[in-house]
Amino acid sequence: MRNMRLVMEALALWSPREEDIITLVEHVRGALGRYICHKFSYSGEIKAILISPEIEDRIRDGVRPTAGGTFLNLDASEAEMILDNFKLALSGINIPIKDIILLGSVDIRRFIKKLIESSYRDLEVLSYGELTENVPVNILKTI
């Protein structure tokens, strides 16, 4: 891994304060923001579909902590409604899915990815914490 120094610095900074491994991963992703932005920028910008606060709140409401970890527990109709919103947003965009990212809050990024991965394998999900000021973000739509 080329960025091992950044990974180790982020772990050294956050591991004394954070016990949750998944949250540590999100902090590491934030430290790697410059590299993540570069990877997902096309034509000098990130093309993003923004996840609205309403959808984020619905996903947040479905997050359930357990002794074995935290998971997303949406009822089928709620999950289907959210996926239909993604499908509708993507249908009007003439850009390949691999060139678009979903943009949402850091606390639900992994749950959004889990929700969409079976339907949209090539669609990446980034959080605001991974963005840097060096790469402009072009918001194509808001879901």
C-alpha positions in Angstrom: 0.0 0.0 0.0 1.5 3.3 -1.1 -0.2 5.4 1.6 0.6 3.3 4.6 2.1 6.3 6.4 -1.2 8.2 6.2 -3.1 5.1 7.3 -0.8 4.6 10.3 -1.0 8.3 11.3 -4.8 8.2 11.2 -4.9 5.0 13.3 -2.4 6.5 15.8 -4.5 9.6 16.1 -7.9 8.0 16.4 -7.4 4.5 18.0 -6.9 5.9 21.5 -10.3 7.6 21.3 -12.3 5.2 19.1 -13.0 1.5 19.8 -15.3 0.8 16.9 -13.2 -0.7 14.0 -15.7 0.5 11.3 -15.5 4.1 12.6 -11.7 3.9 12.6 -12.0 2.8 8.9 -14.0 5.9 8.2 -11.3 8.1 9.9 -8.7 6.4 7.7 -10.8 7.1 4.6 -10.9 10.7 5.7 -7.1 10.9 6.0 -6.9 9.3 2.5 -9.3 11.9 1.1 -6.9 13.4 -1.4 -6.2 10.0 -2.9 -9.8 9.0 -2.9 -10.9 12.2 -4.6 -8.2 11.7 -7.3 -9.4 8.2 -7.9 -13.0 9.2 -8.4 -12.5 12.4 -10.3 -13.1 12.4 -14.0 -12.3 15.4 -16.3 -10.9 17.2 -13.2 -14.1 17.0 -11.1 -16.2 14.6 -9.1 -19.6 14.0 -10.5 -21.9 13.3 -7.6 -25.5 12.5 -6.8 -26.2 14.1 -3.4 -28.2 12.1 -0.9 -30.8 14.4 0.7 -31.1 14.8 4.4 -34.5 13.1 4.3 -33.1 9.9 2.8 -30.1 10.1 5.1 -32.5 10.3 8.1 -34.5 7.3 6.8 -31.3 5.3 6.6 -30.1 6.5 10.0 -33.4 5.4 11.5 -32.9 1.9 10.1 -29.4 1.5 11.6 -29.4 -1.1 14.5 -26.5 -1.6 16.8 -26.0 -5.1 18.2 -23.3 -6.9 20.1 -22.0 -8.3 16.8 -21.8 -4.9 15.1 -24.1 -2.3 13.5 -26.3 -3.2 10.6 -29.0 -1.6 8.4 -32.5 -2.9 9.1 -35.0 -1.2 6.8 -38.3 -2.8 6.0 -38.6 -4.0 2.4 -40.9 -1.2 1.3 -38.6 1.5 2.7 -35.5 -0.1 1.0 -37.4 -0.4 -2.3 -38.5 3.2 -2.1 -34.9 4.4 -1.6 -33.6 2.2 -4.4 -36.4 3.5 -6.7 -35.2 7.1 -5.9 -31.6 6.1 -6.9 -32.9 4.4 -10.1 -35.0 7.5 -11.0 -32.0 9.9 -10.4 -29.7 7.7 -12.5 -32.1 7.3 -15.4 -31.8 10.9 -16.4 -28.1 11.1 -16.4 -26.1 10.3 -19.6 -22.8 9.6 -17.8 -21.6 6.0 -17.1 -22.3 4.9 -13.6 -18.6 4.2 -13.0 -18.0 7.9 -13.4 -20.6 9.0 -10.8 -20.4 8.8 -7.0 -23.1 9.0 -4.3 -22.3 11.6 -1.7 -23.6 11.4 1.8 -22.7 11.7 5.5 -19.8 9.8 7.0 -22.0 8.0 9.6 -24.2 6.3 6.9 -21.8 5.9 4.0 -21.2 2.2 4.5 -24.9 1.5 5.0 -25.8 3.3 1.7 -23.1 1.2 -0.1 -24.5 -2.0 1.4 -28.0 -1.0 0.4 -27.1 -0.3 -3.3 -24.3 -2.8 -3.9 -26.5 -5.6 -5.3 -28.3 -3.3 -7.8 -25.4 -0.8 -8.5 -22.1 -2.6 -8.2 -20.1 0.1 -10.0 -21.6 3.0 -8.1 -19.3 4.2 -5.3 -20.3 6.0 -2.2 -18.2 8.8 -0.7 -18.7 10.8 2.4 -18.2 14.5 2.9 -15.2 13.7 5.1 -13.4 12.3 2.1 -13.7 15.4 -0.1 -10.8 17.8 -0.4 -10.8 21.4 -1.7 -8.5 20.4 -4.5 -11.2 18.6 -6.5 -14.4 20.4 -7.4 -17.7 18.5 -7.0 -20.3 18.7 -9.6 -23.7 17.9 -8.1 -25.7 16.3 -10.8 -28.9 15.6 -8.8 -30.1 15.3 -5.3 -32.0 12.2 -4.2 
